[in-house]
């Protein structure tokens, strides 16, 4: 997943769904490993392709929404705690709704410091 291309691609798209993407991801991973990369981040890659990459290359893979078969997992804290009410990745189940709790706390504070109307 390349954040700099999200708008060009029409949003966050799962990679590796078709054969051309599958082969491109495998080849890119192999080339990066051969070039001396020490690890590879697989973000929003189909779990089957992420598993295949993890098995084929000699360096660790770190998955972000790419299934359980990567060598490690990354989860961005704001996604886990519901920090962005306008967007929740499909692969995350927020454990709390911190955005709403923060919004309520700010509203309560604002009321406590506002001058009473005359």
Protein Blocks (a to p, Z undefined) as FASTA:
>chain_A
ZZklmmmnopacdehkamklmmmmmmmmmmmmmnopabdcdehiafklmmmmmmmpcbdc
ddehiajkbfbdcddfklmnopalkbccfkbccfbdfklmmmmmmmmmmmmmpccdZZ
